[in-house]
């Protein structure tokens, strides 16, 4: 089953999500929410999804960046982004620590701000602790694009959208991004938007 993707302006996207207890995580309802989030993410398609985006005020995020999503992106852009395939990860109650404070500026979109993108500064690497969907402790580090995805999704759990951190002058329609900015490297982004 696919879930409705909530769009900016809907109150749930602006409220902090609730911690998931180990007992709640084991319930069929929460496991079903996770399954439906995976299906919804893949159908969209997207690279990350937080439970508030589908109307559930729970601290659950999923990330997955399939190699097929990279086919239309120039190799130079993928390299600059540090973008590699990321296998499906479900993270419950994520706690994120910034490891490298150097900010990288790239365009981001969001399934809850449909049809738009903007340049967002993000840290280059992070460490994440939390649980997997079975309540087992997980800890891992991520860098490049995977770190960006995690920061974006953790922001959702705090009631924050990328438009709160974007470089305002860079906000544009997806159509304009595809026409003139899809192949932009960091130097061009910095020159145009001075983030």
Backbone as CSV, one residue per row, in Angstrom:
resi,resn,N_x,N_y,N_z,CA_x,CA_y,CA_z,C_x,C_y,C_z
1,UNK,0.836,-1.182,0.000,0.000,0.000,0.000,0.882,1.247,0.000
2,UNK,0.464,2.256,-0.749,1.180,3.521,-0.782,0.508,4.499,0.166
3,UNK,1.323,5.311,0.811,0.820,6.302,1.753,0.794,7.677,1.103
4,UNK,-0.085,8.523,1.585,-0.173,9.900,1.108,1.076,10.653,1.552
5,UNK,1.682,11.393,0.632,2.820,12.241,0.967,2.301,13.613,1.369
6,UNK,2.511,13.965,2.611,2.062,15.258,3.109,2.942,16.365,2.529
7,UNK,2.331,17.498,2.189,3.043,18.615,1.574,3.182,19.773,2.555
8,UNK,4.196,20.596,2.316,4.436,21.748,3.177,3.149,22.541,3.366
9,UNK,2.945,22.987,4.589,1.702,23.650,4.956,0.842,22.770,5.843
10,UNK,1.117,21.455,5.832,0.369,20.551,6.695,1.076,20.486,8.057
11,UNK,0.344,20.736,9.143,0.941,20.917,10.470,1.878,19.809,10.941
12,UNK,1.626,18.558,10.588,2.469,17.467,11.088,3.921,17.632,10.671
13,UNK,4.159,18.315,9.554,5.532,18.504,9.072,6.300,19.520,9.903
14,UNK,5.613,20.250,10.770,6.252,21.300,11.565,6.309,20.984,13.057
15,UNK,5.978,19.750,13.407,6.005,19.337,14.815,7.070,18.263,15.017
16,UNK,7.764,18.302,16.157,8.733,17.234,16.434,8.039,15.874,16.524
17,UNK,8.675,14.862,15.977,8.133,13.502,16.031,8.432,12.880,17.390
18,UNK,7.665,11.872,17.744,7.785,11.214,19.051,8.729,10.015,18.964
19,UNK,9.457,9.793,20.058,10.284,8.595,20.159,9.392,7.357,20.067
20,UNK,9.932,6.306,19.479,9.209,5.043,19.349,9.719,4.106,20.439
21,UNK,8.833,3.617,21.277,9.249,2.672,22.324,9.543,1.319,21.693
22,UNK,10.322,0.514,22.400,10.632,-0.818,21.860,9.361,-1.653,21.737
23,UNK,8.432,-1.468,22.672,7.164,-2.211,22.602,6.352,-1.767,21.381
24,UNK,6.283,-0.468,21.129,5.525,0.029,19.978,6.149,-0.436,18.670
25,UNK,7.491,-0.446,18.617,8.180,-0.855,17.394,7.815,-2.276,16.987
26,UNK,7.557,-3.126,17.949,7.252,-4.535,17.666,5.802,-4.766,17.221
27,UNK,4.972,-3.739,17.324,3.556,-3.932,16.988,3.368,-4.074,15.478
28,UNK,2.369,-4.830,15.061,2.089,-4.958,13.632,1.827,-3.598,12.975
29,UNK,1.195,-2.673,13.711,0.875,-1.372,13.128,2.146,-0.608,12.727
30,UNK,3.129,-0.533,13.638,4.351,0.215,13.330,5.161,-0.516,12.251
31,UNK,5.201,-1.836,12.297,5.897,-2.587,11.251,5.231,-2.367,9.888
32,UNK,3.920,-2.256,9.886,3.187,-1.985,8.651,3.502,-0.579,8.133
33,UNK,3.586,0.385,9.032,3.961,1.751,8.636,5.317,1.731,7.944
34,UNK,6.273,1.001,8.500,7.611,0.909,7.895,7.525,0.287,6.508
35,UNK,6.790,-0.807,6.378,6.637,-1.442,5.058,6.022,-0.477,4.047
36,UNK,5.002,0.247,4.468,4.326,1.190,3.566,5.220,2.380,3.240
37,UNK,6.060,2.800,4.198,7.011,3.877,3.915,7.995,3.449,2.829
38,UNK,8.467,2.222,2.904,9.404,1.711,1.897,8.732,1.715,0.523
39,UNK,7.526,1.207,0.462,6.799,1.167,-0.814,6.558,2.572,-1.356
40,UNK,6.223,3.501,-0.476,5.942,4.875,-0.884,7.209,5.554,-1.385
41,UNK,8.320,5.349,-0.691,9.601,5.928,-1.117,9.988,5.423,-2.502
42,UNK,9.885,4.140,-2.699,10.277,3.554,-3.985,9.339,3.969,-5.111
43,UNK,8.072,4.153,-4.813,7.116,4.559,-5.832,7.326,6.008,-6.252
44,UNK,7.773,6.860,-5.341,7.841,8.299,-5.599,8.642,8.689,-6.857
45,UNK,9.829,8.244,-7.161,10.820,7.650,-6.275,11.593,8.738,-5.539
46,UNK,12.157,8.355,-4.394,12.980,9.270,-3.619,14.111,8.510,-2.968
47,UNK,14.966,9.249,-2.255,16.124,8.630,-1.601,15.991,8.607,-0.081
48,UNK,14.978,9.267,0.446,14.775,9.275,1.887,13.346,9.658,2.219
49,UNK,12.888,9.181,3.357,11.529,9.472,3.794,11.483,9.394,5.318
50,UNK,10.796,10.356,5.918,10.590,10.371,7.367,9.110,10.147,7.646
51,UNK,8.821,9.480,8.748,7.434,9.132,9.072,6.478,10.335,9.069
52,UNK,6.875,11.524,9.545,5.935,12.648,9.479,5.485,12.989,8.050
53,UNK,6.297,12.671,7.075,5.930,12.961,5.684,4.752,12.119,5.196
54,UNK,4.462,11.042,5.922,3.303,10.212,5.575,2.266,10.249,6.688
55,UNK,2.338,11.300,7.499,1.301,11.520,8.506,1.486,10.789,9.815
56,UNK,2.675,10.253,10.059,2.943,9.523,11.304,3.995,10.280,12.115
57,UNK,3.625,10.764,13.278,4.532,11.558,14.118,5.475,10.658,14.909
58,UNK,6.218,9.825,14.197,7.119,8.846,14.803,8.546,9.103,14.324
59,UNK,9.519,8.848,15.190,10.918,9.028,14.807,11.412,7.800,14.040
60,UNK,11.021,7.751,12.784,11.449,6.681,11.879,11.844,7.336,10.567
61,UNK,13.044,6.997,10.087,13.458,7.445,8.755,13.923,6.230,7.958
62,UNK,13.791,6.342,6.650,14.354,5.327,5.764,15.161,6.046,4.691
63,UNK,16.250,5.418,4.288,17.064,5.965,3.204,17.395,4.826,2.243
64,UNK,17.487,5.184,0.980,17.882,4.226,-0.058,18.193,5.029,-1.311
65,UNK,19.406,4.910,-1.800,19.806,5.619,-3.015,20.292,4.582,-4.025
66,UNK,19.390,4.182,-4.893,19.684,3.119,-5.853,20.598,3.611,-6.978
67,UNK,21.431,2.716,-7.480,22.342,3.050,-8.571,21.585,3.572,-9.793
68,UNK,20.402,3.051,-10.024,19.605,3.492,-11.168,19.239,4.965,-11.112
69,UNK,19.196,5.524,-9.906,18.883,6.950,-9.764,20.027,7.832,-10.251
70,UNK,21.211,7.255,-10.410,22.403,8.019,-10.777,22.617,8.099,-12.286
71,UNK,21.855,7.347,-13.044,22.114,7.217,-14.483,22.031,8.522,-15.256
72,UNK,21.164,9.447,-14.852,21.000,10.705,-15.583,21.870,11.834,-15.026
73,UNK,22.695,11.520,-14.038,23.531,12.541,-13.404,24.957,12.400,-13.945
74,UNK,25.539,13.499,-14.417,26.914,13.425,-14.942,27.896,12.915,-13.885
75,UNK,28.887,12.162,-14.340,29.886,11.569,-13.441,30.584,12.626,-12.592
76,UNK,30.869,13.789,-13.175,31.555,14.851,-12.424,30.695,15.356,-11.267
77,UNK,29.386,15.418,-11.463,28.480,15.865,-10.403,28.399,14.792,-9.310
78,UNK,28.269,13.529,-9.710,28.234,12.438,-8.721,29.495,12.443,-7.860
79,UNK,30.632,12.659,-8.499,31.903,12.679,-7.771,31.949,13.854,-6.802
80,UNK,31.551,15.027,-7.258,31.555,16.214,-6.397,30.619,16.038,-5.199
81,UNK,29.488,15.380,-5.428,28.513,15.140,-4.363,28.947,14.029,-3.409
82,UNK,29.913,13.226,-3.834,30.277,12.051,-3.038,29.128,11.065,-3.016
83,UNK,28.471,10.952,-4.156,27.247,10.145,-4.227,27.532,8.730,-4.700
84,UNK,27.127,7.790,-3.875,27.252,6.362,-4.183,25.945,5.691,-3.799
85,UNK,25.741,4.497,-4.280,24.530,3.754,-3.919,24.481,3.523,-2.413
86,UNK,23.275,3.588,-1.876,23.055,3.316,-0.452,21.958,2.268,-0.371
87,UNK,22.275,1.147,0.258,21.275,0.094,0.454,20.217,0.583,1.437
88,UNK,19.042,-0.005,1.347,17.930,0.372,2.219,18.338,0.298,3.689
89,UNK,18.058,1.387,4.399,18.286,1.439,5.848,17.044,2.013,6.508
90,UNK,16.611,1.359,7.565,15.537,1.878,8.407,16.192,2.264,9.718
91,UNK,15.980,3.504,10.157,16.582,3.977,11.396,15.463,4.525,12.287
92,UNK,15.322,3.930,13.443,14.308,4.326,14.414,14.992,5.118,15.530
93,UNK,14.391,6.234,15.932,14.937,7.112,16.970,16.382,7.512,16.671
94,UNK,16.651,8.026,15.467,18.037,8.359,15.126,18.581,9.520,15.954
95,UNK,19.830,9.360,16.357,20.581,10.429,17.005,21.775,10.687,16.093
96,UNK,21.880,11.926,15.622,22.896,12.252,14.618,23.949,13.170,15.226
97,UNK,25.199,12.882,14.880,26.327,13.703,15.316,27.075,14.159,14.058
98,UNK,27.340,15.445,13.964,28.109,15.985,12.838,29.579,15.652,13.072
99,UNK,30.231,15.031,12.087,31.644,14.672,12.202,32.545,15.661,11.488
100,UNK,32.102,16.171,10.359,32.896,17.123,9.570,32.029,18.351,9.346
101,UNK,32.417,19.457,9.939,31.580,20.657,9.905,31.693,21.450,8.610
102,UNK,32.594,21.029,7.713,32.674,21.722,6.415,31.335,21.569,5.701
103,UNK,30.775,22.699,5.288,29.469,22.668,4.627,29.638,22.581,3.115
104,UNK,28.907,21.659,2.525,28.880,21.521,1.075,27.508,21.991,0.591
105,UNK,27.499,22.698,-0.524,26.260,23.270,-1.045,25.863,22.593,-2.351
106,UNK,24.718,21.934,-2.311,24.142,21.291,-3.487,22.634,21.502,-3.467
107,UNK,22.034,21.301,-4.627,20.576,21.373,-4.721,19.959,20.161,-4.036
108,UNK,18.837,20.400,-3.388,18.033,19.338,-2.767,16.581,19.542,-3.145
109,UNK,15.876,18.437,-3.203,14.431,18.467,-3.332,13.833,17.723,-2.159
110,UNK,12.529,17.632,-2.130,11.854,16.948,-1.027,10.497,16.465,-1.518
111,UNK,10.129,15.267,-1.119,8.824,14.726,-1.492,7.685,15.503,-0.856
112,UNK,7.996,16.331,0.147,6.967,17.148,0.797,6.995,18.612,0.359
113,UNK,7.866,18.927,-0.588,7.898,20.254,-1.223,7.954,19.964,-2.727
114,UNK,6.917,19.334,-3.181,6.868,18.772,-4.527,7.052,19.828,-5.618
115,UNK,7.953,19.514,-6.559,8.123,20.356,-7.735,9.143,21.465,-7.607
116,UNK,9.872,21.510,-6.476,10.852,22.579,-6.255,12.162,22.012,-5.731
117,UNK,13.231,22.775,-5.899,14.547,22.447,-5.362,15.209,23.748,-4.915
118,UNK,16.267,23.606,-4.121,17.068,24.759,-3.709,18.417,24.266,-3.218
119,UNK,19.377,25.166,-3.188,20.699,24.863,-2.645,20.597,24.872,-1.117
120,UNK,21.143,23.807,-0.512,21.138,23.681,0.950,22.547,23.328,1.419
121,UNK,23.108,24.124,2.325,24.405,23.754,2.912,24.215,22.611,3.908
122,UNK,25.052,21.592,3.798,24.987,20.447,4.721,26.401,20.012,5.091
123,UNK,26.538,19.435,6.274,27.813,18.885,6.722,28.211,17.710,5.836
124,UNK,29.500,17.518,5.715,30.023,16.489,4.814,29.927,15.073,5.379
125,UNK,29.993,14.931,6.712,29.893,13.575,7.264,29.217,13.597,8.640
126,UNK,28.529,12.487,8.933,27.769,12.351,10.176,27.902,10.936,10.728
127,UNK,27.631,10.821,12.019,27.497,9.504,12.651,26.061,9.408,13.150
128,UNK,25.469,8.251,12.967,24.082,8.043,13.371,23.994,6.822,14.280
129,UNK,23.225,6.989,15.358,22.904,5.875,16.249,21.394,5.755,16.307
130,UNK,20.906,4.559,16.459,19.478,4.330,16.596,19.204,2.842,16.627
131,UNK,17.998,2.478,16.207,17.606,1.067,16.118,17.255,0.736,14.678
132,UNK,17.393,-0.549,14.345,16.818,-1.006,13.090,15.339,-1.318,13.343
133,UNK,14.642,-1.835,12.376,13.198,-2.057,12.539,12.851,-3.145,13.552
134,UNK,13.866,-3.925,13.959,13.645,-4.991,14.935,14.099,-4.590,16.341
135,UNK,14.510,-3.330,16.497,14.924,-2.839,17.803,16.372,-3.104,18.144
136,UNK,17.145,-3.590,17.175,18.576,-3.822,17.405,19.328,-2.512,17.230
137,UNK,20.297,-2.278,18.103,21.088,-1.047,18.038,21.916,-1.019,16.757
138,UNK,21.948,0.147,16.111,22.783,0.347,14.925,23.544,1.660,15.096
139,UNK,24.776,1.653,14.639,25.605,2.852,14.594,26.377,2.800,13.287
140,UNK,26.403,3.912,12.566,27.178,3.957,11.334,27.538,5.395,11.004
141,UNK,28.528,5.533,10.147,28.901,6.862,9.657,28.503,6.958,8.195
142,UNK,28.263,8.165,7.776,27.913,8.416,6.368,28.600,9.697,5.937
143,UNK,28.988,9.738,4.675,29.608,10.946,4.143,29.012,11.250,2.771
144,UNK,29.338,12.426,2.275,28.856,12.823,0.960,27.338,12.893,0.899
145,UNK,26.791,12.341,-0.181,25.344,12.436,-0.416,24.539,11.669,0.631
146,UNK,25.058,10.542,1.087,24.350,9.770,2.117,24.217,10.597,3.394
147,UNK,25.246,11.354,3.752,25.171,12.228,4.927,24.122,13.313,4.721
148,UNK,24.028,13.824,3.511,23.021,14.843,3.188,21.611,14.274,3.356
149,UNK,21.392,13.074,2.863,20.069,12.445,2.985,19.695,12.298,4.465
150,UNK,20.629,11.813,5.257,20.353,11.600,6.679,20.023,12.924,7.369
151,UNK,20.814,13.967,7.098,20.546,15.271,7.713,19.162,15.784,7.325
152,UNK,18.810,15.620,6.062,17.505,16.053,5.558,16.376,15.319,6.293
153,UNK,16.511,14.009,6.441,15.447,13.224,7.077,15.379,13.467,8.585
154,UNK,16.515,13.605,9.239,16.507,13.911,10.667,15.862,15.274,10.901
155,UNK,16.108,16.225,9.998,15.427,17.525,10.101,13.910,17.341,10.133
156,UNK,13.393,16.454,9.301,11.941,16.199,9.300,11.445,15.777,10.684
157,UNK,12.234,15.002,11.390,11.825,14.538,12.714,11.805,15.675,13.733
158,UNK,12.456,16.775,13.392,12.501,17.965,14.263,11.483,19.020,13.840
159,UNK,10.693,18.696,12.820,9.710,19.656,12.332,10.302,20.695,11.397
160,UNK,11.391,20.346,10.744,12.110,21.281,9.889,12.123,20.764,8.449
161,UNK,11.985,21.678,7.495,12.064,21.347,6.074,13.307,21.991,5.467
162,UNK,13.750,21.496,4.315,14.950,22.068,3.711,14.782,23.543,3.382
163,UNK,13.556,23.993,3.164,13.334,25.402,2.843,13.703,26.316,4.015
164,UNK,13.850,25.758,5.219,14.284,26.541,6.377,15.790,26.786,6.351
165,UNK,16.536,25.972,5.622,18.001,26.066,5.581,18.530,26.437,4.205
166,UNK,17.658,26.573,3.242,18.096,26.795,1.861,18.701,28.187,1.667
167,UNK,19.442,28.318,0.581,19.887,29.627,0.105,18.688,30.195,-0.654
168,UNK,18.016,31.222,-0.115,16.738,31.672,-0.688,16.767,31.976,-2.188
169,UNK,17.823,32.586,-2.667,17.877,32.963,-4.091,17.951,31.756,-5.020
170,UNK,18.262,30.579,-4.462,18.403,29.381,-5.294,17.108,28.599,-5.467
171,UNK,16.061,28.969,-4.752,14.784,28.240,-4.802,14.193,28.342,-6.200
172,UNK,13.912,27.190,-6.816,13.399,27.186,-8.192,12.553,25.956,-8.444
173,UNK,11.818,26.015,-9.548,11.020,24.860,-9.945,11.943,23.746,-10.423
174,UNK,11.450,22.539,-10.333,12.195,21.385,-10.838,12.435,21.522,-12.340
175,UNK,11.485,22.100,-13.041,11.626,22.312,-14.487,12.825,23.209,-14.787
176,UNK,12.971,24.310,-14.053,14.110,25.200,-14.279,15.423,24.547,-13.865
177,UNK,15.394,23.770,-12.784,16.589,23.038,-12.356,17.042,22.083,-13.453
178,UNK,16.111,21.309,-13.991,16.459,20.347,-15.043,16.965,21.038,-16.299
179,UNK,16.429,22.214,-16.599,16.825,22.939,-17.807,18.205,23.572,-17.684
180,UNK,18.583,24.026,-16.472,19.831,24.775,-16.402,20.796,24.449,-15.281
181,UNK,20.400,23.631,-14.315,21.247,23.445,-13.143,21.579,21.993,-12.808
182,UNK,20.969,21.033,-13.470,21.186,19.622,-13.130,22.666,19.226,-13.190
183,UNK,23.407,19.835,-14.096,24.823,19.472,-14.270,25.766,20.417,-13.540
184,UNK,25.230,21.287,-12.690,26.058,22.298,-12.025,26.997,21.688,-10.987
185,UNK,28.251,22.110,-11.069,29.261,21.712,-10.098,29.333,22.765,-8.991
186,UNK,29.969,22.443,-7.862,30.001,23.373,-6.725,30.489,24.782,-7.062
187,UNK,31.470,24.901,-7.947,32.002,26.224,-8.287,30.919,27.104,-8.901
188,UNK,30.131,26.553,-9.791,29.057,27.324,-10.430,27.973,27.690,-9.413
189,UNK,27.641,26.742,-8.539,26.619,27.000,-7.515,27.070,28.139,-6.602
190,UNK,28.334,28.092,-6.152,28.862,29.139,-5.271,28.878,30.498,-5.982
191,UNK,29.301,30.500,-7.222,29.375,31.759,-7.976,27.989,32.365,-8.161
192,UNK,27.005,31.545,-8.456,25.651,32.050,-8.743,24.902,32.463,-7.488
193,UNK,25.067,31.714,-6.397,24.207,31.932,-5.233,24.944,32.389,-3.984
194,UNK,26.270,32.395,-4.027,27.084,32.881,-2.921,26.573,32.402,-1.559
195,UNK,26.470,31.083,-1.376,25.918,30.557,-0.121,26.824,30.831,1.086
